[in-house]
Amino acid sequence: MKIARTLLLTAIWVAILPYLGFPYFWKNLIFTITGLFLIFLSYLLYREAKKEGKIIKKTFDNFSENNIVTEENETKEEGGGREEIKINFSE
């Protein structure tokens, strides 16, 4: 929870930083340092969530084929050729 609070305070710092009147060089330098600090905080949050098991690796079947099954036959592809299989669903 300390990391989340630090993240909130850093976000508030980024919101008010442009209005503080720093010269452009210092403002750019402070924004860069703050950005690197935010990257570090987000990495710590990710590592903590991964350790607690909150992040689960998901896999998706993006390239699955649609197999259309009718009552009379089912088409099955094996190797390079096609083979028709007769299926009777009335039994």
Secondary structure by P-SEA (a helix, b strand, c coil): caaaaaaaaaaaaaaacccccccaaaaaaaaaaaaaaaaaaaaaaaaaaaaaccbbbbbbccbbbbbbbcccbbbbbcccbbbbbbbbccc
